[in-house]
Every structure is written in C-alpha cells, then in structure tokens.
Amino acid sequence: MDDQAAKATSLGPLKSLEEWDDFVKDRYTAADSLSAPDTGNTNKKKEEFRNHDADARACVKEFYRLNHTYQTRDFVLQKKKEFLPRGRMTMGVWEAMQYLNQLVDDSDPDTDLSQIEHLLQTAEAARRDGRPRWFVLTALIHDLGKILCLWGEPQWAVVGDTFPVGCAWSPKIVFHEFFQANPDSRVPDFETRLGIYEERCGLDKVDLSWGHDEYIYHVAKDHLPEEAHYMLRYHSFYPAHREGEYTYLMNDHDREMFSWVREFSQYDLYSKSSQRPDAERLRPYYEDLIGEYFPAKIAW
C-alpha cells in the first residue's frame, strides 16, 4: 500500500458503520419489488426506512471516495493473504458476537441497539418467517466479519457495496465517478467488460472488493450449506443482486443460488426495529443452534 493509501486507513468518514447501511437502504428502496419480512417493528412501515435522498451526506460521499480509490485488485489480494489464514483469535460464535459488541453505535437514526441486538433482530425476523435453521443462523452471523474494524481496518475496507476488481466497473455502482482515481483505471487489461476473467467463468473465480462479506464467508464456509455461502459472501454485492449487473461473469449455478442472496437481502435490510430483543433470554436457543453447525471454538 502506498503512503497515501496508508494515510487513508486512519480516516473514518462515517460516524458509524450503520451510516453506510442507512444509505444502502435509501438507495435501493425504489428497486425493491419484494415484500419485507415480518420484523416485529410496530413503529415504521417498510418504505419509511428508505426515504432516498439523492444528495448523500458528505461523510457518505467521502466513504465511497476512499472505497473506490483504494479497492484495487492488488489491495484485495493483499488483504486475502493477510486475513484469510485466520490466526488472530480463537473463539466461539457467540463469543465473537460479544467481541463485535464493542462496536456500539450511538448515531444510527433507525435504532440505538447494540451489535448483538441487531444480529438477533435479523435472525429473529427469519425465524418468525419459518426459515430453515441454517438460514436463521446465517442471519445471526452475517455481519460478524465487521470485527475487521476491531483489528485496525478502515471503514472502506470493511463495509461498502462490493464489486469485481480486475474488470470494468459497472456504471450502476454507486458513486461510479470516484473510480477515476483508482490506479486500476489506468490498467488496460482491467478496463474491458471481462477484464482478466472469462465469460460465465463463475463468481468463485472472480475477486470482489475486500470487506466483511468475504471474510465471514471464509470463517463459516466449512460449517454451513452452500446456500449460506452465497448469502454471506454476496450480501453486499448490490450491483449484482439489486441491479442485475455482472451476470456475464456468473455460471448457471451462480444464477440459481442468487435467489437465496435476494431472499436474505430482505432480512438484512429491513430487520431493524425499536423493539429490543432480550439477548439473555434468546441466548440458549441460539447457542443450541450454533452448536448444531459450529464447533465450540473456531479460528478468526
């Protein structure tokens, strides 16, 4: 990483990671034709979560400027090499939720809940809808990759809409204009529609921008079914599952499995509620559920 990028890692343009979540919800309301799950929220209607303002806040724009400037293919490969060996900590899933709980958010306009409470809301919404147990568990853990923030990673390398690196960026990616400052924009091999990839090569052969999705996928992939793999790995890949972009990189199996990503998106986006889940009351149920799929301790 060059000196300018290293300096950028110390910046925090968002007051909290949830500011990105709120912007995403604003952006994709109009495109959302599916029904929201039963969140148990009696205070807000689904559409009230996302009153999209075309003029995003300056902090959100700065976040995307950093994200689009520094998420190069070399950066992605470097982060995979750094984090995917997973040797920083050994802990159980519930313990990891408690660890993530250090990221308490005081500024989210939709909720003042802790990280554990937000994860439980997402899982409980899926549980109320009778989703399979593995689906409920996936909802519970989907944001645990945000522990990267607790290991010194900047916001733009933890959250953000994900996108392929090594090929042309879709114009439907939010704040597409900021890619002009990305060094990959000056690499001819990366600027074509397919770039370094082949038509219908399959997403498993495509490098996406680095963040919490890719990290938690690698942590959990040996313990959950393939449908969950897609939900974890691609839940922030909004250009694909919300805008319909990059289908030419997908094989038939990817296209089939993306129905699960779209199903899960409803819970990820609309599960916030002012009703606080009782974490201690719910803990025995979820520890039992975790124990069905995960060992007592896993590497992070």
N, C-alpha and C positions, 0 to 999 in steps of 0.2 A: 504494500500500500504506500502511495507517495505521501509527502509531508502534508499536502492539502487535505487528502482523504483522512489521514490520521488526525488532523485537527478537527475535521468534521465529526469524528466519532465522539468527541466530547460535547457536542451540541445536543440540546434537547428542545427542538422546535415546538413540540406538543407539551401541554401541561400534564397530560396523561395519555397512555396508550388508547384509552377509550375515546379520545377526540378523533382518532382515526376511525374507530368503529362507528361513531356517530356520523361522520362524513360519508362512509360507505353506505350506511342505511339511507341517508338523504339521497345519495346519487342513484341508487338502484330501485327506489320505490316505484317509479313510473314503469319500469321494465318488468316488474314483478306481477305476474298473472296468476300465481299460485296462491292458495289460501294459507294464511298464517296458522301455526299450531295454537292450541289452547294453552296460553301462557299462564293462566290464572290471574292475569292483570285486570283489575276492575276499574282502573283509573284512566287508561288510554286505549283508544282504538288503534288498530294496526297502522293506519295512514298517518296518525299523529306522531308516530316515531320518526317519520321521514318527511318533513316539510323541506324539500330540497331547495337550497339557496344557491343560485348559480355563482354568486360571489363568495367563494370559500374564504374562511378566515385566513389571515396572513400566516398564522402558525402552521396551518394545514398545507398551504402552498409551499412553505419553507421545508416542511417534512418531505413532500413529494419532490422538491428540487434536489434535496440531498439523496433521496432514494434513487431517483432516475439518473443522477450524475454518477454515483459511485457503485451502483449494482452492475458491474461489468462481469463478463464471463470469468476473467481471472480472479476477481473477488469471490465469486460464487465457488469456484474450485478450491480456492484457499480456505474458505470457511468450512467446506465439506471436509477437507483434510484436517482442519483444526478441531472440529466438534464431533464429527461422526464416530471417531473411535470411542467416545463416551467414557471417559475415565475420571471426570471431575468429582462425582459423588456417587454413592450407592445408597439408595433409599427406596421405600415402597411408594406406591401411587398416592395413597392418602397423605403420606409424609411429604411428598412432592407438592401436593395441593397446599399443605400448611406452609411449606417453604415459599411457594409463589405468593402466599397471602401477605408477604411483606410489601407487595405492590398494591397497597390500599389506595383507592382513587377517591380524591375529595372534590373532583371538579366535574364528574360526569353528570349532565343535566337529566339523564333518564333514570339514574339510580345512584345511591350512595353506598351500595353494597360492597362487601369485600370480594376478593377474587374467588374464594371458596364459595361464597353465596351465589356469585354469578354462574360458576360452573354447575352448582346444584340446580339453579333455575333452569339452565339449558337441559340438563339431564332429566329433571322432573317434568318438563314440558313434553319431552319424548316419551317418558314413562306413562304420563296421563293419556297419551295417544295410543298406547298399546304397542309401541315399537319393540322389536326384539331386544333381548337383554344386552347383546353386544352393541346394538345401536345406542342404547341408553348409556352404556359405559363409554362409548366413543364420544358422545356428547359431554360426558363428565370430564374427559381428559383432553379435549381438542385444543385447549389454549395453554396446556402445560409447557409447551415449547417457549412460552414467554419468559421462562426462567433464564433465558439467554440474557435478558436485561440485568439480572442479578449477577451476572458474570462479566459485566462491563461492556456488553454490546450496545451500540447506539440504537435508538428507536427505528431508524430507517433500515437497519439490518435485522429487525425482529418482526415488525408488522409492515403492512402495506400490501396493496394488490400485487400478487405475484404475476410474473410474465416470463416467457422464454428468453434466455440470453444466447447469443450466437446466431441469431437470425433477425430479420427486420421486426421492429416493434409495431404492433397493431396501432393504427390511429385512434382506435377506440379505448386505448389505455388512458386513464385519467391523467391530465396534465402531460400529454404526449410531447408538448413542445420542450419540456425540460430535458428530454433525451439528447438534445443538440449538444449539451455539454458533456455527454458521456463519451469517454475515449473510444468505446466500441463503434461509435458513429463514424469513425474515421478508418474502420477496418472493412475493406470492400467485401470480404468473404462473409461478413456478418450482416450486410445490408440488403441481401436478397430475401425473397419470400421464404425460402427454405434454409438459407444460410448454410451451416455445417451439417444440417440434417437431411434426411431423405423423406420423400412423400410417404405419408402414412407409416412412418417408422415406429410409432408407438411412444407415448409420453414417458415411459420408463427410460428411454434413450435421450430424453430432452432435459437439459439443465434449466431449471427455473430460478428466478431471483431468490436469494437466500432469505430465510426467515423462520418463524416458529413452526410453520406447516411442515417443512422438510425435516426439521429436527425431531418433532414429536412423532412423525411417521417412522423414522428410523428407530426411535426408542421403543415403539409399540408394535412394529410390524410382525415380530415373531410370536405375538400373543393374541392377535385379533384376526378375524376373517378378512378376505380381500376387499370386501365392500367397505370395511372400516379403513383399510389402507387408503382408498381413494378419498374418502371423506376427510381424513386427516391431512393427506398430502396436498389436496387441491381445494380446500375450502376457501382459501384466499385468491384462487385463480379466477377472479371475477371476469377478466376478458373472455375466458372460455365458457364458464357455466352460466354467466349472465348475459354476455354479449354475443356468444356463439362464434367467437374467433378461434383461430388456430386448429380448426377441425382437420385441416390438411396434414397436421402432424400426428393425429390420432389414428390408431388402427380400430378395427371393428370392436374389439374388446373394450378399448377406452370409451368409445361412444356408448356402449351398453352400460358400463359401470358409472358413467357420469350422471345417470339418472339418480344414483344414490347421493352424489355430491349435491345435486339440485334439491333433493328431498331434505338433506341435512341443513342446507343453507337457511331454510325457514326457521329452524330452531336456533341456529347461530345468530340470526339477525333479529328475531322478534321475541326472544325469551325474557328480555328484561322486564322487571316488574317491581313495583314498590313493596310488594309483599315479601318479607324476609323469610327465606327458608330456615328451618330450625336445623342447623348443621349437626348438632349433637344427637337430635332425635333421628335424623336420617343416616347418621354415620354407620350404625350396624348394618343397615340394608346395603349401603354402598361398599362397605368393607367386605361383605359377603359376596357381592357382585364382582368386585375387584379380584377377590380370591379365586373366582371361577376361571379367570383368564390369565392372571399375572402371578408370578412367584412373590414371596414376601418382600424381597429386595431385588431391584434391577439397577443396572448401570446407567448413569446420566452423564 
